[in-house]
Amino acid sequence: MFGRLKRRAEYLQVAAANKKWVAPGLILQVCRHSRTSGNVNATHRGGDDVLRPIVSDADSACTSSQQMLSPRLAVPMRVGFTASRKVGNAVRRNRARRRLKAAAELVVPIHGAPGHDIVLIARQSTLDRAFTDLVADLTRGLRKLGAYQIEAGPQAEQTAGNSPT
């Protein structure tokens, strides 16, 4: 799970960072924010900030309940979605946003680096592009913009254990 960007000022702040990557299926904008876990109030303004525990090699021996109580928390990552009128009418824009949300739910919790705000902008080809290609576009964009981390979180541990070697 990840937090959401909800206000225009937050979207403008990400756009002002000028870190953008354009793919056939989407446009990705990334901004590293300076918030720390100490100055984030998860219940303030709708609770859109999600704090994730940092798991290091030293902490991996801990049980999951100990990790949940760990005072060391990652800076929250937030994602915003948008589609302009260029994409089409309201039905097409909403469908494009839903496709971007589904792709982000697969990639961002596992590979998104904490401390970043991400904006996904739909393009006209977002609706026609294969979903696996959208996921690949998002993954490639996160790598190019430095907001990618290799398999972090409990879901990644499950997939790493199931991979054939």
MISE-782439 format. One record per residue: residue number from 1; residue in one letter; x, y negated, z negated of N, C-alpha, C in turn. Coordinates in pm, whole numbers, plus 50000, padded with zeros to 5 digits. Each point is the difference from the previous one (the first is absolute). Example, Ala and Ser with C-alpha at 12.3 -4.5 7.8 and 13.67 -1.06 7.14 Angstrom:
<mikes>
MIKE, 1, A, 51319, 50569, 49220, 49911, 49881, 50000, 50090, 49880, 50000;
MIKE, 2, S, 49965, 49895, 50072, 50082, 49881, 49994, 49923, 49891, 49927;
</mikes>
This chain:
<mikes>
MIKE, 1, M, 50084, 50118, 50000, 49916, 49882, 50000, 50088, 49875, 50000;
MIKE, 2, F, 49949, 49895, 50054, 50073, 49874, 50006, 49904, 49887, 49974;
MIKE, 3, G, 50057, 49885, 49964, 49918, 49881, 49978, 49963, 49937, 50132;
MIKE, 4, R, 49911, 49902, 49996, 49952, 49936, 50122, 50027, 49851, 49997;
MIKE, 5, L, 50032, 49945, 50115, 50005, 49856, 50018, 49858, 49956, 50031;
MIKE, 6, K, 49951, 49900, 49928, 49861, 49960, 50017, 49981, 49853, 50032;
MIKE, 7, R, 50099, 49919, 49974, 49985, 49856, 50018, 50081, 49950, 50119;
MIKE, 8, R, 49948, 49897, 50065, 50066, 49944, 50117, 50142, 49956, 49969;
MIKE, 9, A, 50021, 49942, 49883, 50134, 49953, 49962, 50100, 50116, 49995;
MIKE, 10, E, 49955, 50116, 49959, 50089, 50117, 49995, 50039, 50042, 50142;
MIKE, 11, Y, 49904, 49999, 50092, 50030, 50033, 50138, 50096, 49898, 50062;
MIKE, 12, L, 49979, 49873, 49970, 50088, 49896, 50053, 50141, 50012, 49945;
MIKE, 13, Q, 50013, 50041, 49875, 50132, 50018, 49940, 50076, 50112, 50071;
MIKE, 14, V, 49932, 50108, 50033, 50065, 50110, 50073, 50039, 49954, 50140;
MIKE, 15, A, 49913, 49925, 50066, 50030, 49951, 50134, 50117, 49903, 49999;
MIKE, 16, A, 50014, 49921, 49893, 50107, 49902, 49992, 50137, 50065, 49985;
MIKE, 17, A, 50005, 50125, 49959, 50128, 50070, 49983, 50066, 50030, 50134;
MIKE, 18, N, 49924, 49994, 50110, 50052, 50022, 50135, 50067, 50136, 50019;
MIKE, 19, K, 49952, 50100, 49929, 50047, 50138, 50021, 49884, 50074, 50065;
MIKE, 20, K, 50009, 50017, 50131, 49890, 50056, 50076, 50052, 50105, 50096;
MIKE, 21, W, 49921, 50105, 50018, 50033, 50103, 50097, 49875, 50032, 50079;
MIKE, 22, V, 50012, 49999, 50133, 49886, 50021, 50088, 50012, 50138, 50063;
MIKE, 23, A, 49894, 50079, 49984, 49991, 50134, 50059, 49880, 50001, 50094;
MIKE, 24, P, 49989, 50101, 50083, 49883, 50006, 50089, 49867, 50005, 49925;
MIKE, 25, G, 49997, 50062, 49883, 49874, 50017, 49929, 49973, 49901, 49889;
MIKE, 26, L, 50103, 49927, 49957, 49980, 49908, 49888, 50113, 49900, 49993;
MIKE, 27, I, 49977, 49896, 49921, 50105, 49903, 49967, 50019, 50009, 49850;
MIKE, 28, L, 50125, 50013, 49958, 50033, 50016, 49858, 50078, 49879, 49954;
MIKE, 29, Q, 49954, 49938, 49890, 50072, 49890, 49937, 50034, 50043, 49858;
MIKE, 30, V, 50123, 49969, 49956, 50046, 50040, 49868, 50063, 49882, 49930;
MIKE, 31, C, 49975, 49990, 49870, 50059, 49896, 49918, 50038, 50062, 49866;
MIKE, 32, R, 50121, 49979, 49958, 50043, 50047, 49868, 49958, 49894, 49900;
MIKE, 33, H, 49927, 50039, 49898, 49955, 49902, 49901, 50085, 50008, 49875;
MIKE, 34, S, 49997, 49894, 49922, 50088, 49988, 49885, 49930, 50032, 49870;
MIKE, 35, R, 49880, 50054, 50007, 49930, 50033, 49877, 50069, 50117, 49930;
MIKE, 36, T, 49995, 50001, 49869, 50053, 50111, 49923, 49886, 50065, 49925;
MIKE, 37, S, 50024, 50120, 49950, 49893, 50070, 49929, 49960, 49926, 49874;
MIKE, 38, G, 50090, 49915, 49948, 49968, 49925, 49880, 49903, 49886, 50022;
MIKE, 39, N, 50000, 49942, 50121, 49911, 49886, 50023, 49880, 50034, 50088;
MIKE, 40, V, 49969, 50128, 50015, 49883, 50041, 50076, 49893, 50045, 49903;
MIKE, 41, N, 49882, 49943, 50015, 49886, 50038, 49919, 49907, 50082, 50088;
MIKE, 42, A, 49993, 50130, 49978, 49925, 50089, 50087, 49850, 49976, 49993;
MIKE, 43, T, 49952, 49934, 49896, 49857, 49975, 49991, 49964, 49860, 50047;
MIKE, 44, H, 50098, 49915, 50027, 49976, 49864, 50044, 49951, 49999, 50143;
MIKE, 45, R, 49896, 49928, 50029, 49947, 49982, 50135, 49964, 50132, 50067;
MIKE, 46, G, 49923, 50080, 49933, 49946, 50119, 50064, 50086, 50124, 49990;
MIKE, 47, G, 50115, 49994, 49937, 50082, 50118, 49980, 50058, 50058, 50127;
MIKE, 48, D, 50044, 49914, 50094, 50051, 50051, 50126, 50148, 50035, 49994;
MIKE, 49, D, 50065, 49981, 49888, 50141, 50037, 49985, 50008, 50140, 49940;
MIKE, 50, V, 50077, 50086, 50063, 50016, 50136, 49953, 50145, 50018, 49959;
MIKE, 51, L, 50022, 50044, 49879, 50135, 50024, 49951, 50031, 50148, 50013;
MIKE, 52, R, 50117, 50032, 50055, 50041, 50139, 50016, 50125, 50024, 49916;
MIKE, 53, P, 50009, 50115, 49932, 50121, 50028, 49924, 50119, 50026, 50092;
MIKE, 54, I, 50117, 49954, 49958, 50123, 50028, 50074, 50051, 50134, 49953;
MIKE, 55, V, 50025, 50090, 50094, 50050, 50133, 49967, 50140, 50010, 50056;
MIKE, 56, S, 50098, 50018, 49914, 50138, 50017, 50045, 50041, 50144, 49973;
MIKE, 57, D, 50121, 50036, 50040, 50050, 50135, 49976, 50005, 50032, 49852;
MIKE, 58, A, 50035, 49901, 49917, 50008, 50021, 49855, 49861, 50022, 49941;
MIKE, 59, D, 49898, 49936, 50059, 49864, 50013, 49949, 49928, 50122, 50053;
MIKE, 60, S, 50057, 50068, 50101, 49928, 50109, 50063, 49978, 50118, 49907;
MIKE, 61, A, 50081, 50012, 49893, 49983, 50108, 49904, 49882, 49975, 49907;
MIKE, 62, C, 49950, 49877, 49996, 49888, 49966, 49913, 49871, 50063, 50051;
MIKE, 63, T, 49908, 50020, 49911, 49869, 50049, 50041, 49921, 49886, 50060;
MIKE, 64, S, 49892, 50035, 50067, 49920, 49896, 50067, 49937, 49906, 49899;
MIKE, 65, S, 49964, 50049, 49880, 49941, 49911, 49901, 50102, 49900, 49948;
MIKE, 66, Q, 50127, 50040, 49992, 50103, 49907, 49956, 50026, 49895, 50107;
MIKE, 67, Q, 49989, 50038, 50127, 50021, 49904, 50107, 49889, 49896, 50002;
MIKE, 68, M, 49879, 50040, 49965, 49889, 49906, 49998, 50019, 49896, 49890;
MIKE, 69, L, 50067, 50036, 49890, 50020, 49908, 49889, 50130, 49922, 50011;
MIKE, 70, S, 50076, 50024, 50105, 50129, 49934, 50017, 49982, 49849, 50008;
MIKE, 71, P, 50080, 49922, 49924, 49987, 49855, 50007, 50057, 49941, 50128;
MIKE, 72, R, 50083, 50077, 50071, 50059, 49950, 50124, 49900, 50020, 50113;
MIKE, 73, L, 49942, 49895, 50045, 49901, 50008, 50106, 50049, 49929, 50124;
MIKE, 74, A, 49963, 50055, 50114, 50038, 49937, 50126, 49915, 49875, 50023;
MIKE, 75, V, 50057, 49905, 50070, 49925, 49881, 50037, 49893, 50045, 50099;
MIKE, 76, P, 49878, 49955, 49984, 49893, 50049, 50085, 50019, 49968, 50147;
MIKE, 77, M, 49951, 50089, 50084, 49999, 49979, 50144, 49856, 49972, 50041;
MIKE, 78, R, 49983, 49900, 50085, 49865, 49966, 50045, 49995, 50002, 50152;
MIKE, 79, V, 49885, 50036, 50053, 49981, 50011, 50144, 49875, 49922, 50039;
MIKE, 80, G, 50008, 49928, 50111, 49885, 49929, 50054, 49975, 50043, 50144;
MIKE, 81, F, 49875, 49994, 50042, 49960, 50043, 50133, 49923, 49888, 50067;
MIKE, 82, T, 50024, 49980, 50129, 49928, 49896, 50072, 49986, 50039, 50147;
MIKE, 83, A, 49895, 49948, 50060, 49976, 50020, 50143, 49935, 49873, 50053;
MIKE, 84, S, 50058, 49941, 50102, 49946, 49876, 50056, 49892, 50030, 50103;
MIKE, 85, R, 49939, 49897, 50051, 49895, 50017, 50101, 50054, 50055, 50131;
MIKE, 86, K, 50130, 49993, 50019, 50059, 50056, 50121, 49977, 50151, 50008;
MIKE, 87, V, 49985, 50063, 49884, 49978, 50145, 49996, 49863, 50035, 50056;
MIKE, 88, G, 49902, 49916, 49977, 49866, 50026, 50053, 49895, 49945, 49906;
MIKE, 89, N, 49879, 50054, 50014, 49890, 49954, 49915, 50017, 50056, 49858;
MIKE, 90, A, 49906, 49971, 49912, 50013, 50038, 49859, 50012, 50150, 49982;
MIKE, 91, V, 49927, 50077, 50079, 50006, 50146, 49989, 50139, 50050, 50033;
MIKE, 92, R, 50058, 49950, 50107, 50135, 50043, 50041, 50106, 49953, 49900;
MIKE, 93, R, 49986, 49878, 49948, 50097, 49950, 49900, 49995, 50084, 49874;
MIKE, 94, N, 49880, 50033, 49953, 49988, 50082, 49879, 50056, 50141, 50022;
MIKE, 95, R, 49976, 50056, 50117, 50055, 50133, 50030, 50152, 49995, 50003;
MIKE, 96, A, 50057, 49896, 50057, 50145, 49985, 50004, 50057, 49986, 49860;
MIKE, 97, R, 49936, 49921, 49914, 50046, 49987, 49861, 49992, 50133, 49926;
MIKE, 98, R, 49893, 50074, 50021, 49987, 50131, 49934, 50110, 50095, 50044;
MIKE, 99, R, 50037, 49997, 50127, 50109, 50086, 50049, 50133, 49959, 49937;
MIKE, 100, L, 50023, 49868, 49987, 50123, 49954, 49936, 50003, 50040, 49852;
MIKE, 101, K, 49886, 49989, 49932, 49994, 50039, 49859, 50030, 50148, 49983;
MIKE, 102, A, 49947, 50083, 50088, 50024, 50144, 49992, 50149, 50031, 50022;
MIKE, 103, A, 50062, 49933, 50095, 50142, 50021, 50025, 50083, 49953, 49880;
MIKE, 104, A, 49962, 49886, 49942, 50073, 49949, 49885, 49985, 50092, 49879;
MIKE, 105, E, 49883, 50060, 49982, 49981, 50091, 49887, 50088, 50123, 50011;
MIKE, 106, L, 50038, 50039, 50121, 50090, 50114, 50019, 50146, 49963, 49977;
MIKE, 107, V, 50040, 49883, 50046, 50142, 49964, 50003, 50044, 49920, 49879;
MIKE, 108, V, 49927, 49896, 49964, 50046, 49904, 49900, 50020, 50061, 49860;
MIKE, 109, P, 49909, 50081, 49947, 50024, 50054, 49865, 50126, 50088, 49992;
MIKE, 110, I, 50036, 50064, 50109, 50115, 50090, 49999, 50128, 49928, 50038;
MIKE, 111, H, 49995, 49917, 50104, 50121, 49941, 50056, 50013, 49850, 49982;
MIKE, 112, G, 49902, 49935, 49943, 50009, 49856, 49982, 50090, 49963, 49884;
MIKE, 113, A, 50092, 49909, 50022, 50092, 49957, 49895, 49931, 49901, 49908;
MIKE, 114, P, 50008, 50019, 49868, 49937, 49906, 49907, 50058, 49860, 50015;
MIKE, 115, G, 49919, 49901, 49968, 50046, 49862, 50004, 49976, 49932, 50133;
MIKE, 116, H, 49918, 50059, 50086, 49971, 49941, 50130, 49851, 49975, 50016;
MIKE, 117, D, 49968, 49895, 50071, 49864, 49976, 50046, 50001, 50029, 50150;
MIKE, 118, I, 49900, 50074, 50046, 49995, 50044, 50139, 49867, 49956, 50059;
MIKE, 119, V, 50003, 49947, 50123, 49878, 49968, 50073, 50001, 50079, 50130;
MIKE, 120, L, 49891, 50072, 50025, 49982, 50076, 50124, 49896, 49927, 50084;
MIKE, 121, I, 50040, 49963, 50121, 49913, 49926, 50090, 49962, 50092, 50116;
MIKE, 122, A, 49871, 50012, 50023, 49951, 50086, 50108, 50023, 49934, 50135;
MIKE, 123, R, 50023, 50083, 50100, 50011, 49955, 50139, 49889, 50067, 50080;
MIKE, 124, Q, 49980, 49958, 50123, 49896, 50061, 50083, 50023, 50149, 50019;
MIKE, 125, S, 50127, 50041, 50007, 50030, 50141, 50022, 49991, 50083, 49872;
MIKE, 126, T, 49973, 49937, 49885, 49986, 50075, 49875, 49885, 50099, 50012;
MIKE, 127, L, 49895, 49964, 50067, 49883, 50087, 50012, 50025, 50118, 50093;
MIKE, 128, D, 50081, 49982, 50102, 50023, 50105, 50100, 50121, 50087, 49969;
MIKE, 129, R, 50086, 49955, 49913, 50124, 50071, 49969, 49971, 50123, 49915;
MIKE, 130, A, 50070, 50109, 50026, 49984, 50122, 49920, 50040, 49970, 49856;
MIKE, 131, F, 49929, 50063, 49906, 50025, 49970, 49859, 50143, 50037, 49959;
MIKE, 132, T, 50053, 50109, 50052, 50138, 50038, 49966, 50098, 49894, 50049;
MIKE, 133, D, 49969, 49937, 50113, 50086, 49893, 50051, 49991, 49875, 49911;
MIKE, 134, L, 49879, 49972, 49947, 49986, 49886, 49907, 50083, 50024, 49875;
MIKE, 135, V, 49996, 50121, 49947, 50078, 50033, 49881, 50150, 49987, 50032;
MIKE, 136, A, 50040, 50047, 50117, 50141, 49989, 50041, 50040, 49854, 50016;
MIKE, 137, D, 49911, 49916, 50056, 50029, 49857, 50014, 50022, 49935, 49864;
MIKE, 138, L, 49914, 50033, 49904, 50011, 49943, 49866, 50129, 50046, 49933;
MIKE, 139, T, 50032, 50126, 50010, 50122, 50053, 49939, 50124, 49935, 50062;
MIKE, 140, R, 50002, 49990, 50132, 50114, 49939, 50069, 50014, 49853, 49962;
MIKE, 141, G, 49888, 49930, 49988, 50004, 49859, 49962, 50051, 49979, 49859;
MIKE, 142, L, 49958, 50085, 49907, 50051, 49989, 49863, 50150, 50023, 49996;
MIKE, 143, R, 50049, 50094, 50079, 50145, 50025, 50006, 50074, 49878, 50056;
MIKE, 144, K, 49949, 49945, 50109, 50066, 49887, 50065, 50006, 49876, 49911;
MIKE, 145, L, 49895, 49979, 49918, 49992, 49879, 49918, 50054, 50020, 49859;
MIKE, 146, G, 50051, 50117, 49969, 50062, 50023, 49870, 49902, 50021, 49886;
MIKE, 147, A, 49878, 50041, 50031, 49901, 50025, 49895, 49970, 50149, 49989;
MIKE, 148, Y, 50095, 50083, 50038, 49983, 50145, 50002, 50089, 50064, 49896;
MIKE, 149, Q, 49945, 50094, 49926, 50083, 50080, 49911, 49971, 50146, 50030;
MIKE, 150, I, 50100, 50083, 49980, 49986, 50141, 50035, 49929, 50073, 49888;
MIKE, 151, E, 49887, 50058, 50033, 49919, 50088, 49916, 50007, 49968, 49852;
MIKE, 152, A, 49915, 49908, 49958, 49988, 49966, 49859, 49859, 50028, 49955;
MIKE, 153, G, 49984, 50035, 49876, 49867, 50021, 49945, 49963, 50146, 49989;
MIKE, 154, P, 49892, 50032, 49928, 49963, 50138, 49975, 49954, 50073, 50126;
MIKE, 155, Q, 49937, 49930, 50096, 49956, 50066, 50122, 50119, 50048, 50081;
MIKE, 156, A, 50107, 49924, 50002, 50118, 50036, 50077, 50067, 50124, 49941;
MIKE, 157, E, 49996, 50015, 49867, 50060, 50117, 49938, 49926, 50125, 50043;
MIKE, 158, Q, 49868, 49990, 50015, 49922, 50115, 50043, 50032, 50035, 50145;
MIKE, 159, T, 50011, 49900, 50088, 50029, 50027, 50140, 50143, 50047, 50018;
MIKE, 160, A, 50092, 49952, 49917, 50140, 50043, 50011, 50012, 50147, 49963;
MIKE, 161, G, 49923, 50045, 49904, 50005, 50139, 49959, 49940, 50094, 50103;
MIKE, 162, N, 49911, 49949, 50086, 49934, 50085, 50099, 50071, 49998, 50134;
MIKE, 163, S, 50103, 49921, 50017, 50065, 49993, 50130, 50089, 50121, 50022;
MIKE, 164, P, 49994, 50061, 50119, 50083, 50116, 50029, 50145, 49957, 50020;
MIKE, 165, T, 50090, 50077, 49943, 50141, 49969, 50012, 50076, 50117, 50053;
</mikes>
